[in-house]
Amino acid sequence: MERPRPARLLGYLAFIAAAALAAVVALYLVLLAKLVTDGPGRVCGIDSCPRGTGTLALLVPLCAAAAWLLWRTPRKRGHGRVPVHVRVIAVCVALAATVPGWQGFAYARGPQMDLSGRQEPVHPAAAPVGVWAPRLGMVVRARTDGLVAYDGEGRKGWRLPAPERTPLCAISRTTPSGIGLLTYGESPGACGSQVVAVDLADGRTAWTRDAGRALVAVAGASAVVADRDTVTGLDLRGGQERWRVPIPADCTVKAVDGSEQHALYVEECGDTARITAVDSRTGARAWQTALPTGSRLREVRVLSAVPPVLRVTETSERGMDAVLLFGAEGRLRGFVPASGPAGDLLSEPSPVLTGDLLITPVKQGEKNGVSAYSLTDGRRVWHAGFGDEVVRGLAPIGPGEVGVVTSGRWWTYLSHHGLADGVRRAEPTVLRDLPLGERFTFHPGPPGRYVFVNLDRQGLLPPTFDIDPVFGW
């Protein structure tokens, strides 16, 4: 007797579903084998397997069991041979099932990024000095042997070598007009014997000026050069002198910076120190504020010119070590201690100042994290903990977001955090086998991509490389 048509159709549907699940199982077995052998040491362990391995290890037996049950159902009911056209449909459905199966794997694995382009290591090795990022995707890497520009595709652009036996020793923090300032030194202890303005569009030298132990910064349309006894404002593009401010004989300029309106410089006079702002066009004093220090300075860094933010460390064991925050008129508005109950501020990687926040890596006991502090009063706005993962890099990466690169025992991640609350916006992105040095910077490149710049001293790693999302394996 011929079986009722509904029962026969159900048997065929069960056969087709079993084929689809079997195809997914085969796909997941291949992917699982690849994940396991991609771990550190070529075979991963319980705590070192790539993200998604556990999910696949659970889904494979579940899908296999479901496929076996569906395949057995029509056989138990005594169905005859499956027609050819049903078998063809089953093969087509099985192939189609690998698409949602792959999407499920991609979701379990999470976002990942890998190399899309890299530069060969530069030899001979030279000590890194700094990095400029004048436009999206472009970076200019400064070493003691000169400047090298890289475009948005990671290709090497122009190069400006340092004069023979005269190493490049410092660069300006900012390049707002596409002009960067650098200083050459005759010896490691005499930075600033010559100041050079460089057009970052093509690497041409706009002008040069001899100086003595000079510090440089860009302030509006002026190049600020601070040497032993004066702070001088020069025309940024032509190099002509625009103004000059004398420095008292018993004082030394320790740091300079600038904004569109003001040039800033920090003087140390014996055991006292002060910060001064002058008009970037005329050199007229706008304000001057004494720093709350009681001994000589070990280090002072200008982290921002608008608003003025300093990282100050005294030589005295019980002296100040803090980030000082100033208002536009020079009044001290608050400070963030380098050590305290909320954690210790780390000097590396360098903090990020964006909007009205100072975002810096911190350490709380054995735990690592990133904290944001208000530039208005120094209060902590938010904290994002990373546990045992080491914070290795910070950078603003888009509207309202900061990127944090962290490394655990086996893997390196890039996570996106909101500036307003520090909440992680999405699952961290795994950075695959990137040639990262101990020190590096990173910057947004073309949409969805990033440019990394290594600052290693050995010259064994790519000076710069690009990464983009992984869509395949």
Backbone torsions as a table, in degrees:
resi	resn	phi	psi	omega
1	MET	NA	135.2	-179.9
2	GLU	-72.5	135.2	-179.5
3	ARG	-68.6	151.6	177.7
4	PRO	-58.5	145.6	-177.1
5	ARG	-59.3	-42.9	179.1
6	PRO	-58.4	-41.0	180.0
7	ALA	-65.1	-39.9	179.4
8	ARG	-65.3	-41.1	178.7
9	LEU	-64.3	-40.2	177.7
10	LEU	-63.0	-38.4	177.8
11	GLY	-63.7	-42.1	178.6
12	TYR	-65.5	-40.9	178.5
13	LEU	-63.0	-39.6	177.6
14	ALA	-63.2	-39.1	178.6
15	PHE	-63.9	-43.6	-179.8
16	ILE	-64.9	-43.1	178.8
17	ALA	-63.7	-38.2	178.0
18	ALA	-62.9	-39.7	178.3
19	ALA	-64.2	-41.6	179.4
20	ALA	-62.3	-45.7	179.5
21	LEU	-66.0	-35.9	178.2
22	ALA	-63.6	-38.9	177.8
23	ALA	-64.5	-40.2	178.2
24	VAL	-64.6	-40.6	177.8
25	VAL	-60.4	-44.9	179.3
26	ALA	-61.1	-43.2	177.9
27	LEU	-61.0	-45.6	-177.4
28	TYR	-68.0	-32.0	176.8
29	LEU	-65.0	-41.7	178.1
30	VAL	-64.2	-45.6	-179.6
31	LEU	-65.4	-39.0	179.1
32	LEU	-63.6	-42.4	178.3
33	ALA	-62.3	-38.7	179.5
34	LYS	-68.2	-42.3	179.8
35	LEU	-62.0	-43.5	-177.8
36	VAL	-63.6	-41.4	-178.8
37	THR	-82.1	-8.9	176.5
38	ASP	-85.6	-5.2	-177.7
39	GLY	-71.8	168.4	177.4
40	PRO	-56.4	137.3	-178.2
41	GLY	77.1	13.0	177.8
42	ARG	74.2	-22.6	174.0
43	VAL	-131.5	118.4	-173.0
44	CYS	-82.2	161.1	177.0
45	GLY	-110.3	-167.8	-175.7
46	ILE	-60.3	-41.4	-175.1
47	ASP	-101.7	9.4	-176.4
48	SER	-128.1	2.9	179.8
49	CYS	-73.0	148.1	178.5
50	PRO	-59.5	154.5	178.6
51	ARG	-59.0	135.8	-179.0
52	GLY	100.9	-13.8	-178.8
53	THR	-63.5	-44.2	-179.5
54	GLY	-63.2	-39.4	179.2
55	THR	-63.5	-44.8	178.4
56	LEU	-64.4	-40.0	179.4
57	ALA	-62.1	-28.8	176.8
58	LEU	-81.3	-39.1	-175.8
59	LEU	-73.0	-32.4	-177.2
60	VAL	-58.8	-54.1	179.6
61	PRO	-66.6	-33.8	179.2
62	LEU	-65.2	-47.2	179.0
63	CYS	-66.5	-37.5	178.4
64	ALA	-64.0	-42.3	178.7
65	ALA	-64.2	-41.7	178.9
66	ALA	-64.9	-41.1	178.6
67	ALA	-63.1	-42.0	-179.6
68	TRP	-64.4	-42.6	179.2
69	LEU	-64.4	-42.3	179.0
70	LEU	-66.5	-37.2	179.1
71	TRP	-68.7	-34.5	-179.3
72	ARG	-75.7	-25.3	-174.8
73	THR	-58.1	-53.2	179.9
74	PRO	-66.6	-29.4	179.8
75	ARG	-68.9	-39.7	179.4
76	LYS	-66.0	-30.1	-179.4
77	ARG	-84.0	4.8	175.1
78	GLY	78.4	22.0	179.1
79	HIS	-63.2	145.2	177.0
80	GLY	-78.8	-160.6	-179.2
81	ARG	-64.5	136.8	180.0
82	VAL	-73.4	130.9	-179.4
83	PRO	-60.7	157.2	-177.6
84	VAL	-61.9	-43.2	-177.2
85	HIS	-63.9	-30.5	176.2
86	VAL	-70.1	-38.0	178.4
87	ARG	-64.2	-40.1	178.4
88	VAL	-63.3	-42.9	178.0
89	ILE	-61.7	-40.7	-179.6
90	ALA	-61.9	-40.8	179.1
91	VAL	-64.7	-43.6	180.0
92	CYS	-63.8	-43.1	179.3
93	VAL	-65.5	-38.3	179.0
94	ALA	-61.8	-43.6	177.9
95	LEU	-64.8	-40.8	179.2
96	ALA	-66.2	-30.7	-178.2
97	ALA	-68.2	-20.6	178.8
98	THR	-68.7	-21.6	179.6
99	VAL	-68.5	-55.6	174.5
100	PRO	-64.7	-28.3	175.5
101	GLY	-63.0	-43.0	176.6
102	TRP	-64.2	-40.5	179.2
103	GLN	-62.7	-37.9	175.6
104	GLY	-64.0	-39.0	177.1
105	PHE	-65.1	-44.2	-179.9
106	ALA	-61.3	-37.0	178.2
107	TYR	-68.0	-42.8	179.8
108	ALA	-67.0	-37.7	-179.8
109	ARG	-72.4	-30.6	-178.8
110	GLY	80.3	174.4	-178.2
111	PRO	-67.7	143.3	178.1
112	GLN	-141.4	152.0	177.8
113	MET	-133.0	149.6	-177.2
114	ASP	-142.6	172.6	-179.7
115	LEU	-60.5	136.6	170.9
116	SER	-119.1	-15.2	177.7
117	GLY	-172.2	148.3	-177.9
118	ARG	-151.5	157.4	174.0
119	GLN	-102.6	146.6	176.5
120	GLU	-69.6	147.2	178.4
121	PRO	-53.4	144.6	-177.1
122	VAL	-95.6	123.6	178.2
123	HIS	-122.1	146.5	0.0
124	PRO	-73.7	161.4	-178.5
125	ALA	-67.2	148.4	176.4
126	ALA	-146.5	151.2	-176.8
127	ALA	-68.7	137.3	177.2
128	PRO	-72.0	149.0	178.2
129	VAL	-115.8	-41.7	-179.7
130	GLY	172.5	-175.4	-177.2
131	VAL	-139.9	138.5	168.1
132	TRP	-111.6	145.5	173.2
133	ALA	-126.8	80.0	-172.2
134	PRO	-69.0	-25.0	177.3
135	ARG	-153.6	170.4	-175.4
136	LEU	-57.2	123.3	176.1
137	GLY	86.5	-21.2	-178.6
138	MET	-95.5	137.6	174.9
139	VAL	-133.6	150.5	174.8
140	VAL	-122.1	117.4	-176.3
141	ARG	-98.4	125.5	-179.0
142	ALA	-105.5	126.0	171.7
143	ARG	-124.7	172.1	179.9
144	THR	-62.7	-19.9	179.8
145	ASP	-94.8	4.6	174.3
146	GLY	135.4	-167.7	-178.7
147	LEU	-110.3	144.0	172.4
148	VAL	-136.0	130.1	179.4
149	ALA	-100.6	144.0	176.8
150	TYR	-127.3	134.5	-176.9
151	ASP	-85.3	-175.2	-175.0
152	GLY	-66.9	-13.7	177.8
153	GLU	-101.4	11.1	178.8
154	GLY	82.1	1.7	179.9
155	ARG	-79.5	148.0	178.9
156	LYS	-74.7	132.0	179.0
157	GLY	-104.7	-127.1	-177.9
158	TRP	-76.0	162.2	179.6
159	ARG	-137.8	138.7	176.9
160	LEU	-127.3	96.1	-178.4
161	PRO	-72.5	149.9	174.9
162	ALA	-74.2	150.6	176.7
163	PRO	-59.8	152.0	-179.5
164	GLU	-60.3	132.7	179.3
165	ARG	64.3	17.9	177.9
166	THR	-133.3	90.4	-173.9
167	PRO	-72.5	148.3	169.8
168	LEU	-71.2	132.8	-172.9
169	CYS	-127.6	-15.2	179.6
170	ALA	-160.4	153.5	175.8
171	ILE	-134.4	158.5	176.9
172	SER	-67.9	150.8	-178.0
173	ARG	-70.2	-34.1	-175.9
174	THR	-125.5	161.1	176.9
175	THR	-138.7	62.6	-171.0
176	PRO	-65.7	-25.7	-178.0
177	SER	-107.1	15.6	-176.8
178	GLY	77.0	10.6	176.3
179	ILE	-115.6	125.3	176.7
180	GLY	-108.2	145.8	177.3
181	LEU	-107.6	139.2	175.7
182	LEU	-138.3	162.0	178.7
183	THR	-128.8	141.3	173.1
184	TYR	-105.2	152.3	178.3
185	GLY	-130.5	144.3	-179.3
186	GLU	-74.0	-23.4	178.1
187	SER	-149.8	163.4	-178.2
188	PRO	-57.1	-26.5	-178.1
189	GLY	-95.2	4.1	-176.3
190	ALA	-131.4	64.4	-179.3
191	CYS	-72.3	133.6	173.3
192	GLY	105.9	21.0	179.3
193	SER	-70.3	-19.6	176.7
194	GLN	-145.5	134.4	178.4
195	VAL	-107.4	135.4	-176.4
196	VAL	-131.1	135.9	172.9
197	ALA	-103.0	131.0	-174.6
198	VAL	-122.7	129.0	172.7
199	ASP	-78.8	114.8	-173.2
200	LEU	-75.7	-8.4	177.3
201	ALA	-69.8	-37.5	-176.7
202	ASP	-136.6	0.1	177.7
203	GLY	81.7	8.9	179.2
204	ARG	-72.9	143.9	174.4
205	THR	-80.5	118.4	-179.6
206	ALA	-78.0	-42.6	177.9
207	TRP	-166.2	163.3	176.2
208	THR	-132.6	157.4	179.9
209	ARG	-151.8	131.4	175.6
210	ASP	-74.4	143.5	-179.5
211	ALA	-153.9	178.4	178.1
212	GLY	-127.2	112.1	-179.5
213	ARG	51.1	52.6	-172.3
214	ALA	-87.0	145.1	168.1
215	LEU	-107.6	144.7	-173.5
216	VAL	-129.5	153.0	175.9
217	ALA	-159.7	161.3	176.0
218	VAL	-106.8	128.6	178.1
219	ALA	-132.1	101.5	-177.6
220	GLY	61.2	-124.7	178.8
221	ALA	-94.6	14.4	-178.2
222	SER	-114.6	143.9	167.9
223	ALA	-96.0	122.9	-176.9
224	VAL	-98.5	123.0	-179.3
225	VAL	-123.6	117.0	179.9
226	ALA	-111.2	117.9	176.5
227	ASP	-116.2	-152.8	-171.2
228	ARG	-63.7	-41.0	-170.7
229	ASP	-126.3	-0.2	179.6
230	THR	-146.9	157.7	164.9
231	VAL	-114.7	121.2	-172.9
232	THR	-117.2	138.3	173.6
233	GLY	-104.0	123.4	-179.6
234	LEU	-115.3	152.8	173.9
235	ASP	-62.3	127.9	-171.8
236	LEU	-63.7	-35.4	-176.3
237	ARG	-95.8	-26.7	-177.4
238	GLY	-108.0	-23.1	179.2
239	GLY	86.3	1.3	-179.9
240	GLN	-73.7	144.3	-178.9
241	GLU	-70.4	134.3	-179.4
242	ARG	-111.9	-34.8	178.2
243	TRP	-160.7	166.1	-177.7
244	ARG	-148.2	133.3	177.4
245	VAL	-120.9	121.0	179.6
246	PRO	-73.8	149.2	176.0
247	ILE	-108.1	131.2	178.9
248	PRO	-54.9	151.7	-174.5
249	ALA	-62.3	-30.2	-177.2
250	ASP	-93.2	12.2	-177.9
251	CYS	-117.2	155.1	177.7
252	THR	-134.6	133.2	176.3
253	VAL	-77.6	124.9	-176.5
254	LYS	-103.2	-22.1	-179.1
255	ALA	-161.3	148.7	175.8
256	VAL	-136.1	155.3	174.6
257	ASP	-163.5	-178.4	-178.6
258	GLY	-165.3	158.8	174.2
259	SER	-125.1	-174.3	178.5
260	GLU	-62.3	-33.6	-174.6
261	GLN	-97.5	-35.6	-169.5
262	HIS	-130.6	148.8	164.9
263	ALA	-101.2	133.4	-178.5
264	LEU	-113.1	141.5	171.3
265	TYR	-147.3	146.2	-179.9
266	VAL	-108.5	125.1	178.7
267	GLU	-108.9	142.8	170.8
268	GLU	-112.8	124.0	-178.9
269	CYS	-124.6	93.4	-175.2
270	GLY	68.0	-124.9	179.6
271	ASP	-94.0	8.2	178.6
272	THR	-115.6	160.2	179.5
273	ALA	-146.0	157.1	-179.3
274	ARG	-152.2	157.6	175.4
275	ILE	-115.8	136.0	-176.5
276	THR	-126.5	140.4	174.4
277	ALA	-118.3	131.2	176.3
278	VAL	-125.0	156.4	179.1
279	ASP	-62.6	130.2	-175.1
280	SER	-68.5	-18.1	-178.8
281	ARG	-95.3	-34.9	-173.0
282	THR	-116.9	-18.9	-175.8
283	GLY	83.0	1.8	178.5
284	ALA	-67.8	137.6	-177.2
285	ARG	-67.1	130.4	176.1
286	ALA	-95.1	-42.9	176.1
287	TRP	-166.4	164.2	177.6
288	GLN	-147.6	134.0	-175.8
289	THR	-135.2	131.9	176.1
290	ALA	-74.0	139.5	176.5
291	LEU	-82.5	144.3	-178.2
292	PRO	-78.6	59.7	-179.3
293	THR	-116.5	158.2	-179.3
294	GLY	-127.7	3.2	178.7
295	SER	-146.4	178.6	-177.5
296	ARG	-67.4	155.8	-176.6
297	LEU	-87.3	131.7	171.6
298	ARG	-83.6	-40.1	-179.6
299	GLU	-154.8	143.1	171.4
300	VAL	-142.7	129.5	179.9
301	ARG	-128.2	136.2	173.0
302	VAL	-89.0	113.1	-179.9
303	LEU	-87.2	-26.4	-179.9
304	SER	-156.6	148.1	175.5
305	ALA	-100.9	-23.7	178.3
306	VAL	-134.3	102.6	-9.5
307	PRO	-73.8	163.5	178.2
308	PRO	-64.3	125.7	179.4
309	VAL	-134.9	126.3	-179.2
310	LEU	-120.3	144.2	165.8
311	ARG	-105.1	114.6	-173.1
312	VAL	-118.6	130.4	175.8
313	THR	-130.1	124.8	177.9
314	GLU	-88.7	160.3	177.8
315	THR	-76.2	-30.1	-179.8
316	SER	-62.0	141.2	-178.2
317	GLU	-60.5	-35.3	179.2
318	ARG	-103.0	16.9	-179.7
319	GLY	-78.8	-179.1	-176.2
320	MET	-73.3	139.7	169.0
321	ASP	-142.1	96.7	-171.8
322	ALA	-159.4	167.0	170.9
323	VAL	-98.4	122.1	-177.9
324	LEU	-101.1	137.7	-177.2
325	LEU	-116.3	129.8	-178.0
326	PHE	-121.2	151.4	173.8
327	GLY	-82.9	174.9	-178.6
328	ALA	-62.5	-25.9	-179.9
329	GLU	-93.1	4.0	176.4
330	GLY	94.4	-1.2	-179.4
331	ARG	-75.7	134.8	177.6
332	LEU	-67.7	117.5	-175.4
333	ARG	-99.5	-18.4	-179.2
334	GLY	170.1	176.7	177.6
335	PHE	-151.8	158.0	177.4
336	VAL	-120.0	110.6	-179.2
337	PRO	-66.1	144.6	179.9
338	ALA	-70.0	-23.7	177.7
339	SER	-134.0	139.4	180.0
340	GLY	-179.6	-178.4	-179.0
341	PRO	-59.7	-29.4	-178.4
342	ALA	-80.4	-4.4	179.5
343	GLY	124.5	170.6	-179.8
344	ASP	-103.2	131.0	176.8
345	LEU	-73.7	132.7	178.3
346	LEU	-96.8	143.7	179.9
347	SER	-83.1	-21.1	177.0
348	GLU	-128.7	134.1	-2.7
349	PRO	-71.7	164.0	-176.9
350	SER	-63.0	143.1	178.9
351	PRO	-68.0	163.2	178.3
352	VAL	-115.1	132.2	174.2
353	LEU	-113.1	118.9	-178.8
354	THR	-145.7	133.9	-175.4
355	GLY	63.0	-127.6	178.3
356	ASP	-110.2	29.9	-177.1
357	LEU	-126.1	143.6	166.8
358	LEU	-104.5	118.0	-177.7
359	ILE	-111.4	121.6	-170.8
360	THR	-141.7	148.7	173.9
361	PRO	-72.5	143.0	-179.8
362	VAL	-135.1	162.4	176.2
363	LYS	-130.5	125.2	177.9
364	GLN	-115.4	97.9	-174.7
365	GLY	65.5	-118.6	177.7
366	GLU	-97.2	0.4	-176.0
367	LYS	-101.3	144.5	179.9
368	ASN	-106.8	155.7	179.7
369	GLY	-169.4	-175.9	176.7
370	VAL	-130.9	131.8	179.5
371	SER	-122.3	149.5	176.2
372	ALA	-115.2	132.1	-178.9
373	TYR	-120.1	143.2	178.3
374	SER	-70.2	133.1	175.4
375	LEU	-78.9	-1.9	178.8
376	THR	-87.2	-46.7	-175.7
377	ASP	-134.8	-1.3	177.0
378	GLY	85.2	1.4	179.9
379	ARG	-72.0	149.9	178.4
380	ARG	-78.5	125.2	-177.1
381	VAL	-89.0	-42.6	177.5
382	TRP	-158.1	164.1	178.4
383	HIS	-139.7	134.4	175.4
384	ALA	-118.1	116.7	-178.7
385	GLY	-88.0	145.2	178.4
386	PHE	-124.2	9.7	175.8
387	GLY	62.3	-124.7	-178.1
388	ASP	-85.6	-7.9	179.2
389	GLU	-71.4	138.0	-178.8
390	VAL	-89.3	129.4	176.7
391	VAL	-77.9	120.1	-173.8
392	ARG	-115.1	-17.2	-178.6
393	GLY	-160.0	145.2	177.5
394	LEU	-134.2	142.4	176.5
395	ALA	-165.5	141.7	170.0
396	PRO	-68.9	131.4	-172.2
397	ILE	-123.6	2.3	179.4
398	GLY	170.2	176.4	-179.9
399	PRO	-59.2	117.3	176.0
400	GLY	74.2	17.0	-177.3
401	GLU	-134.8	148.9	171.1
402	VAL	-125.3	138.7	178.4
403	GLY	-97.3	138.9	-179.5
404	VAL	-126.7	121.8	174.9
405	VAL	-98.0	124.7	179.7
406	THR	-128.2	155.0	177.5
407	SER	-129.3	129.8	171.5
408	GLY	-96.8	-159.7	-178.5
409	ARG	-67.3	-34.9	-174.9
410	TRP	-117.6	-31.2	-168.2
411	TRP	-127.0	157.2	176.6
412	THR	-116.6	138.1	-174.4
413	TYR	-128.4	153.7	169.7
414	LEU	-121.0	119.4	179.8
415	SER	-118.5	149.9	-179.6
416	HIS	-107.8	128.2	-178.7
417	HIS	-125.2	140.5	178.7
418	GLY	-70.6	138.5	179.8
419	LEU	-68.5	-30.3	-175.1
420	ALA	-72.5	-38.4	-173.3
421	ASP	-132.5	-5.7	179.9
422	GLY	76.2	3.9	-177.9
423	VAL	-71.7	137.8	178.8
424	ARG	-68.6	127.7	-173.7
425	ARG	-77.9	-30.3	-177.1
426	ALA	-155.5	174.0	177.9
427	GLU	-61.4	138.8	-179.1
428	PRO	-57.9	143.4	178.2
429	THR	-87.9	129.3	176.1
430	VAL	-77.2	127.7	176.0
431	LEU	-97.6	111.9	-171.0
432	ARG	-81.1	119.8	165.8
433	ASP	42.2	45.3	-178.9
434	LEU	-81.4	143.2	-179.9
435	PRO	-80.3	68.4	-176.9
436	LEU	-89.5	135.5	173.4
437	GLY	-85.1	-178.3	177.8
438	GLU	-65.6	-34.2	178.3
439	ARG	-122.3	138.0	178.9
440	PHE	-162.3	165.5	169.7
441	THR	-126.3	159.4	174.5
442	PHE	-142.1	153.3	-173.7
443	HIS	-142.6	149.4	174.4
444	PRO	-63.0	139.3	174.8
445	GLY	-110.1	-145.8	172.0
446	PRO	-56.7	160.0	-175.0
447	PRO	-47.9	126.3	178.4
448	GLY	82.3	3.1	-177.7
449	ARG	-125.5	162.8	179.6
450	TYR	-138.4	152.5	178.0
451	VAL	-113.6	124.9	178.2
452	PHE	-107.9	141.6	178.4
453	VAL	-125.9	117.0	178.3
454	ASN	-78.5	142.6	178.4
455	LEU	-121.8	38.5	179.7
456	ASP	-80.5	153.5	-177.2
457	ARG	-89.2	-20.8	-173.7
458	GLN	-81.4	-19.2	-179.1
459	GLY	71.3	22.1	-178.0
460	LEU	-93.5	-13.0	-176.6
461	LEU	-108.3	159.4	176.2
462	PRO	-57.6	134.1	179.5
463	PRO	-63.9	-32.0	178.7
464	THR	-152.4	150.2	175.7
465	PHE	-153.6	156.7	-179.7
466	ASP	-110.0	148.5	175.2
467	ILE	-130.3	150.5	174.9
468	ASP	-144.0	168.5	-174.8
469	PRO	-61.9	148.1	176.0
470	VAL	-92.2	125.0	177.9
471	PHE	-111.0	-16.8	179.0
472	GLY	-99.2	-130.2	-179.9
473	TRP	-55.3	NA	NA
